[in-house]
């Protein structure tokens, strides 16, 4: 590309920009197969966050990212700066951050290091989110042996903006300034996510490589600086003082400068001596690649700089001109190329000169070998569905009920007072309101979902079913699904089996999104999640964004009432040959059984059920009279756990007379909902008219859960076990 030998600084720039984390060189080929367009999509993949039109002149921005390897090394700062980075992605679009969610994956809690990781990560999320003033409204908590040395810390953020404030990361206007906003630049974070996330952990158990040598690569966050930066950037956008804006995340200043220049088709000169530095003697490569936190790059006209500086002074953040937009260079063949030049002084020595697009857009594109696992047929054949179950079903049920309340009690979920449904339910639901937004009665809902148990068996079907599970969660709060974001967490891409898993997972997501009419508007790929040569199970995390047209009343919760009728909405049996598959279920996994075949994905079986449940709950949200008193989707742990959770929340039992055996109790496949109604005849009539299967299960009453003669357990025992199990595992009790 350069027609010459690159110098060491230039090699450093290519090193971070062409890293796996920044360039997606192993995954771009596959991500192209995902659908990303819809009439309501304002911004799709490729910007800081995806944005949809939610109506009433309001856009909603959403983004999900990973901070896995930094959190494995330094759990507090790794998780904290994951929150800070995802918030900057959202407000770089002009959106005020309104909520955060955090899907977390750790090894089993019988290991002391895993307990240390859990407490450190949760503390980092709460410490940053609570201080910066953005509510944490939900997430996931998964424990499995495959994450013991390589935990996953994914963070999703969502924000809202008046659609006329939408901002993009584009540099334009020759002579315009590149202004660095926010914190000074230090050596913390050099080779941060750009390098840490582009290699696995060595050592026999993975922990051997988590030494002090890697610790400086983890960024250090300052939530109070981030809060000031949010307010300053939103005011600059409201006053129309910036041409373009981008956050400084992975790869730091070189990423922001080359990407904005490449998108605008212009060149940019950057002066490393103009960058505020908090350490003495920083080399140019350190200044350009540091991932120090709480920094943004704004493109500003010279005549607006004084006004920009005044706004930044008001909010007590730095604003320094570190670059100039310059004309593209004319090449010998007559073409023009926007060059990125790193200088020592604006008129001083050129330390590096490379095409901006070569850094931002021209990274290698790998079509890595893919290979179906050689033992997959044997794994599929080892199906727990067809075993004669042994043991005590009541004890099995109690072992599956875990309330993650200890985690979300660390978070403030009510900041802004917009949260209608917070952590602990199927999806979070918030009013679509905030400073600077047009008045609206709409609401938005968010859910994060994953199922590595499913995806380890069949990444294509497992990912499709995970997308369907996310839509089901939104339906429980009356929200129509509008868009998907994803965080694809996989092992070492140099292993052909891992690339097969990734490719299959992308195809499963594409199939589900096509079948359910959902665009994918952004995402993240996290590879090299391995330790000691052992890959994690494929863990695609799916974030779903939905909209409630009228939110004037809260949706039903999980707490049914005395005398209600409990019904199962949706197909009682799974698609395919096995009516109640136990493969990939939590019940089977706890017994050490990790084989078998999943239920198939069939969008045509799901759409009418999702639409019906969404409509029923949306009517409650709109204030219409309805007989639905409680709703919960059937997911992890199957029908038994869904009923147990509702019984524990309400303190009231239910008697289900007829079940098809343990399979129906513990099988897991999406598209089923438990609803309680005060008028069974009217409700079932509406379901039949909508063409949706509905089965009467039983009546609410008493203080025990009786399930088909198979399980009989006191509600008090369920509540006690559910409330204490996580704290006991963390040795907090």
N, C-alpha and C positions, 0 to 999 in steps of 0.2 A: 504493500500500500504506500509506503513512504519512499520507495526506490532508493533507500539508503539504510545504514545501520541506525536503529534508534538508540538514543542515549539512555542512561539509567533512569532519569526522571520520566521520560516517555514510556519506558518499559513499566514503571510503577503505575502510570496512568492506565495503560492497557491491562496491566495485571488485575487491577480492581474492577475496571469496567467490563472486562471480559470474564470475570469470575462467574461461577455458576449462579450465584445469588443475584447478581446484577444483570446478566445477559440472557439467562434462561436458555443457554445454548443446547442443553439436552432435552428441553421440553417444548420449545417454541414450535417445533415441527408438529407436535401433537395438539397443542392448545388451539391451533387454527381450526380444528374440527368442532369447536364449541360454538353454538349459536349465540350471537351477541346483539342482535338488532331487534327493535320493537318500536312502535310509534311513540311510546312514552319514554324511551331512553334518550336522555339529553347528552350524556357522555358515557362511552363504553370503555373497554380495556385500553390501557396505554397512558392514561393520565394518573394523577395522584389518587383519585377515587372515581368510582362510577357514580352517575347521577341520573335519577329518574324525575319525571314530572309527576308530582303527587296531586296536582290540581290546586285551584285557588291561587295560582301564581307562585307556588312553593315547589322548590326542588328538594329532593332528599339525596344526600351523598352517603355512600357506604364503601367501606374498604376493610379487608382482612389481611393480616400479615403474620409472620412467624418470628419469634425470637428464641429459637430452640437452643442453639449451641451457646449463645451468651448466657442463657439462664442455667444451663448445666454447669457452667464454670463459676458464675457469680449470681445466684438465684435472685437476690433482691434487686440489684441494678439491672440484670438482664431482663427481668419482668417489668420493672419500672420504666426503662427506656423503650421497651416494646410498646407500652401505653403511650408514652410521649411521641414516639414516631408515628403511630397510627393516627393520633389526633392531628398532627401536622399534615398528614395526607389529606384529611378531611377539610381542615380550614384553609389549605392551599387552594381549594376549589371555590372559596368564598362562603363555605358553610360553617355555621356555628356548631361545634361538636355538642351533641345532646346526650350521647350514651355510649357506653363501652360494654362489650361482652368478652369473656375469656374462656375458651375451651382449653382445658389442661389435661395432660396425660403423664402419669408417673408410674414407676415400678411399684411392686407390692409393698405395703406398709410394714411388713415384718422386718424390713431392712432400715437401719438407723439413718443411712445417708438419704434414702428416699423420703423419710419423714422430715429431714432437714431441708430437702429441696421443696417439699410441699409448703412448709411454713415460710421459707424464704421467698418463694414465688408469690404466695398469697399476700405476704407483707409488702412486697414490691408493688403489686397491683393496687392494693389499698392505699399504700403510702403516697403513690403518685396520683392516682385517680381522685382520691378524697381531697388532696391538697390542691390540685389544679381546678377542681370544682366541676367535674363531669361524673355523672352517676354511673356506677357499674350495675347493670340491670340483669345479668344472667351469664350463662355459659354452660360448660360441661365439666365433669370431673370423672376421669377414667383411670383405673389402676390395672396394669397388666405387666407381667414379667418382661415383656419385650422392651419396655421403656426404662428399665432400671438404670442404665448408664447414659441414656439419651432421652431425657424428658422432652415433651413437646409443650411449648407455651405459645399458643396462638391468641391473637387479640383482634377483635373486630370493633370498629367505631362507626357511628352513624351521626350525621348532622343534617341541618336544614338551612336553606337559603332562599331569599327571594330570587326567582329565576333570572332577574336582570342583574344580579350580582355575580353570576357565574364567571369564574376566572380560569384561565388555562396557563400552562407552563410553556410559554412561547416568548422568545426574544425577538424583537423587531425594532426597526428605526435606527439607522446608522447614527452613531453619536450618543445614543442613550446610555445611561449608566446601569451597571450591574451592582446593586446595593445589597450588601450582606447585613441582615437584620438579626439581632439577638445576641447570643452568648459569644464570648471569645473562643478561640480555637486552641485546643490543647492536644496532648499526646494520648489522652484517653480515647479509645475507639479506633486507633490506627489499625487497619486490617480487621475492623470489627465484623459486622455481619457479612460484609463482602468477602472476607477470607475465611472467618470461622465457619460460615455456613456452606463453604465450598470444599469441605473435607470432613471425613469422619474422625472419630476418636480412636486412637490406637490403644494398645494395652490389652492384656488378657480379659479384663473385666470392664474396660472402658474408663474406669475411674483413674487408672494409672496416668492418663494423659491430661487430667484436669489439674494441672499444676500451676504454680505462680507465674510461669512464663507466659501463659495464655491470658492471665487475668487483666493485664493492661489493655487487651483488645476489646474489653467490655466497656461500653460507654457509661458515663455517670450522668444521671438526670437531675434536673432542677425544676420541679413542677411550678414554682412561683415565677421563675423566668418564663416558663411556657404559658402561664396564665396571662402575663403581660404581653407576650408575643401574640397570643390569640386576639386580644382586644385591639392591639395596634394594627395587626394585619387586616382585621375586619373593618376597622375605621378607614384605613388606606383604600380598601376596595370600595367602601361606601362613598368616599370622596372622589373616587375614580382617579387616584393619583398614581396607579401602577399600570404598566402595559401588560405585564405577565408576572407570574409568581410561582415558585416551586420550593418545596422544603428540601433541606439537606439531610438525607437519610443515608442509605448504604452508599459507600464510596465518597461521601462528603461533597466538598466544593467542586471537585472535578465532575462529578455526576450532574450536579445542578447546572453548571456552566455549559458543559458540552451538550446536554440534552435540550436545554432551552435554545441554544444556538442552532442545533441541528433541526429542531422543529420549525424554526423561523427561517432557515436557509441563509443564515448570516454567519459572520465570524465573530470572535470575541477575544479580546486581550484581557488577561488577568494579571494583576500585580500582587505577587505573594507578600511583598513588604507592606501592602495596604491592609492586610487581613489582621485584625486584632488578635494577638497571641497572648496566652496566659502562661507560657513557659518560655524560658530563654533558649536561644540557639536552635530553634526548630528549622529543620532542613526543608527545602521547597516541596519534596515529596510528602513530608509529614503534614505540611500546611494544606496541600491539595487533597490528600486522601483521608485526613482525620475525620472521624464520624462523631466528633463532639456534638452534644445535643443542643436543642432549642435554637436552631438557626434556620433562617429562610433567605432565599435569594429573590429579590424583586428587580424587575426591569423598569427603570424610571427615566422620564425625559429630564434633561438638564434644568428646564424651567420649573419643574415640579419638585426638584430635590429639596429645596428649602422647606416646602410644605411637608414633605415626607419626614424630614429631620425634625420638624416641630411636633408632628404627631408622635414620633418615636421618643422624643424628649419627654413629652407628656406622660407616656407610659413607661418611661425609665428603661428603655432598651437602646442598644447601640444601633447606629445606622451608618455604615461606612461604604464608600464607593470603592469597590475592589476590581471592577472591570468596566470595559467599554464595548459596546456593540460596534463592529467594524464591517466594512464592505467585504463581500466574498472575494477571494483571490482568483484572478483569471489564470488558468492553466495554459500550457503551451498548445494544447489542442483546441483552445477556445472555450472550454467549459469553465464554470465557476464553482469554487469550493469554499465553503465557510471554514476558516481555519481557527482552531483554538490555540492561542499562544499564551504560554506562561512566561511572565517577564519579571525581572528584578527592577522595579520601578516602571511606571507606565511608558517612559521613553527609554528605558534601560535595556540591558542585555536580554535577548530572547533565550530562555532556558529550555523551552520545549515548544514545538510547533507541529501540530498534527491536525488532520481533518476532523472537525467535530463529529461528523456523521460516522467516521470510522470507529470512534469510541462508543457512540450512542446506538448505532444501528447495524454496524457491520461485524459484530462479533461472530465467531465461528458458529455454524449451525450443524449440530451433530445428529446423525441418524444412527443412534447407538444400536448395537445388536440386541434383539429381543428373543427371549426363549421361555416358552411355557415350562413351569416347574416340572421336573421329571417325575416327581412323586404325587402330582396333583390327582391323578385317577385313584391312587391308593387312598389319598386323603378323602376324596369324595365318597369312596366305598365304605369308609369307616363312619357310618351315619348313626348317631345316637337315637334318631327317630324310631328306629325299628328294634331297639333294645327293650327288654323287659325291665321297666323301672324298678329300682330297689330303694329302700329307705323310707323316710317319713316326709310326705309332701308338705305338711305343715311346717316342719323344721326347714325344709328347702325354701319355702316362701319367706319365712322369717330371715333366712340368710340373704335374701335378695332385696330386702327393703332397707335402703340407706338414704337418709336425709342429708344433703350437702349443706345444711343451714350453717354449720360452723364456718364454712368458707364465706358464704355471702353475707354473714353477719359482720364480717370485717369491712365490708364495702358500704359506702353511702349510696343507696339506690334511689333516694328521693330528692337529690339536688335538682333545682329548677321547679320542683313540685309538678312535673308533667307525668310522672310515672303512675299509670293506672294499674298495670299488672307488673309486678317486679320479679325478682329471682325466685326460683322454686316451682314455677308453673311451666306449662308446655311452651309458651312463648312470652316474651315481654311485650307490653303494650304501653305506648305513650301518646299523650296529646301532641298534636303537631303545632306547637306554639313556642314562641321565644322572642327575644328582642329583635326588632327589625323585620319580623315576618308578617305577611298579611294576615288579617283575622281569618280564622278557619275553625270549623268544628270537626275537621278530619283528625284521624289518628294514624300512627304507623306502628307496625309490629315487627319484631326481629327475633329470629331463632338461629341457633347454631346446632348442627347435628353431625354426628359421625358414628360409624360402627365398624371399627377395625376387626371385630370378630367376623362380621359378614365379609368384609373386603379381603381378609386373609384366605377365605374359601373361594371367593369368586369376585375379583375386583370390579368386573363389569356390572354384574347384577347387584352386588353389594352397594356400589356407588349409586346406581339408579334407585334402589330402594331407599338409600339415605336421602336423596333429593325428595322422594315422596314423603318420607318421614318429616322433613322440614315443612312441606306444604301442609301436612296434617297438623303440625304444631300451630301454624298460623291460623288455621281454620278454627282452632279451639278458642281464639280470642276474636273471631269474626273478621279476620283480615284476609283480603284477596292477595295472593302471592303475585308480586310484580317483577322481581329480579333475584338473581343468584350471584353470590360471590363465593370463591372457593380458596381454601388453603390446602394444597396438595403435599402432604408430608409422606415422603418415601425414603427408602434406603439408598444405598450406593448405586448411582446410575451406571457405573462400570460393571455392575453385575447384570447379565442379560435378563435374569428373572425379575429384577426390580424394574427394568425398562418395560418388560411385558406387563407387569402390574400397572405401571403408570399409563401405558397406552390403553389397556383395557378399561381402566378407571375413567379416563377421558371419554372413551366411547360410551360407557355406561351413563356418564353425566350428560353427554350430548343426546342420547336416546331419551332419557328422562325429561330433559328440558324441552326437547322437540315435542314429546308426547303431552307435556303439561303446559306448553306455550309459555316458556320462561326464558328470557335472555340472560346470559352470563355477562355481567358488566364489569368484572374485575376479578383479581385473584392474586395468588402468590404460590410459588413452587418452592418447597424446602426439600432439598435432597441431601445425600450423605448422612442421613440419620441412622448411624450404625455405631457400634462400639465393639472393638475386638473382632471385627469381621462379621458381626451378627447384625443383620438388618432389622429395623422395626417392622412390624406388620404394616401393610399399606393403610394409611390413615388420611383419606381425603376428608377434610372438614368443609361442610357446606353451610354457608350463611344465607338465610332467606329473608327478604324484605317484603313486607306487605303493607297494604293501606286499608284503613277502615273509613268508609265514606262519611259516616256520621257517628261521632263518639260523644254522646251526651250522657251515657250511663255505663257503668262497668259491666263487662261480660260475666256470665256465671263462673263460679270457681269450681273447686273440687268438692265443696261441702254440700252434699245432698241433704234432704230433709226427711223427717219422720213421715212415713206413708207414701213417699215418692215411689214411682215405678222406675226400675233401672232397665235400660235397653241397650243392646249392642247394635250400632249402626254401621253398615258396611258388610261386605261378604264375610260370612262366618268362617269360611275355609279359604286357604291360600290358593293362588293360581298354580296350575300344574298337577302332577300326579299325587303329591303328598298333601293331604288336607291340613295337617298341623305339623309343619316341619320344626324339629328341634335343633337342626344344624345351625351353628352360629349363635345360639341363644345363650343368655346369661346362665340359665339353668344347667345347660350341658357344659359350658366352660368351667363352672365351679366344680364340676365332677371330673375335670381333666379331659373332657371329650371335645376335641377341636376339629373334628371332621364332619363330613356330610355335605348334602346339596341344599342350596337355598331355594326358597320359593321364587318363582319367576316374577319378572316385572311386566305388568300389563296395564298401561296407562288407561285403556278404555274401561277397566274395572274400577279405576280410582276417581276419574274426573267427576262423575255425577255425585259420588259420595262426598268428595271434598266441597263441591259447590253447594250441596244441600246443607252440610254442617256449617259452612261459612255463612250461608244465608240465614240459618236459624240463629246463630250467635250474633251476627251483624244486626239483626232485627232487635235483639235485646240492647245492643250498644246504642242503637238509634232511639231507644226509649219506647219501642212498640211493645204492646202486651204479648207475652209469650209464656208458655208453660214449661220451658226448659229451665231447670234449677241448678244443674251441674253438668260439666263436660270434662272429659279427659281422653286423650288418645291412647291407644294400646301400643306400647313400644317396648323398651327394655324390661325384661321379666315377664312379658306377656300379659294376658288378661288377668291373671292372679294378682300381679303386682299393681296393675291399674286399679283394681277393685280394693286392694289393701290400702293403697295410698289415699283413695277417696274416703275409705272408712276411717283411717287414722285422722285425717283432717277434720272430718265432721263429728267423729266420736260415735257414729251410728253404724251398725252392721247391715248386712244384707244376706238373704238366703237365695242362692241360685240352685234350682232344683235339678236341672239336667245339664250335664257336660259330657263331652265325648271322651273323657279320660284326661290323663296328665298332659297329653299333647295339647289339648285345647287350653289348659291352664297356663302353660309356659311357652308355647310357640310364639315366635316373633315374626310378624310381617305387617307392613303398613296398610293403612286404609280402613282401620277399625277404630271406632270411638265408643266409649261408654258415656251415655247420657242419662240423666235423671229427669223425669218429667212429672208434673203434678196432674197431667191429663193425658194418660197413655193413649186413649182412643183418638184424641185429636192429633197428637204427635204422630202416631203410627199411620194415621190417615194421610198426613202431609208427606211422610216418607214414601208411602206406596204411590201417591200421586206423582212424586218426583222420580219414581223408578229406582229407588234406593232400597237395598235389602235392610231389614230391621228385624231383630229378634228380641223378644221379651225375656229378660233374665230373672227378675225377681222383684221383691218389694223391700224397701228400706225399713229397718226396725231392729231393735235389740242391741246387744252389746258384743256380738260375735259375728265372725265372717264364716258362713257355711257355703262351701262350694261343691255342689254336686255329689255330696257324700264322700268326697275325697279329702277335703280340708275343712277342719273346724278349729278356729283359733280366736281367742278373745281379742277385742279391739285394744284393750289395755296392753296386751303383750306386743301387738304390732307397733303401737305408739312408742312403747319403751324401747324396743329394739331399733326402730327407725331413728329415734332421737339420739341414741347413745353410740351407735356402731362406729361412726366415723371418728368421734372423739376418742373412743377406746382404742381404735387402730392407731391413731396418732399419739397415743399415750398422754392425752390431755386430761384424762379422768383418773 
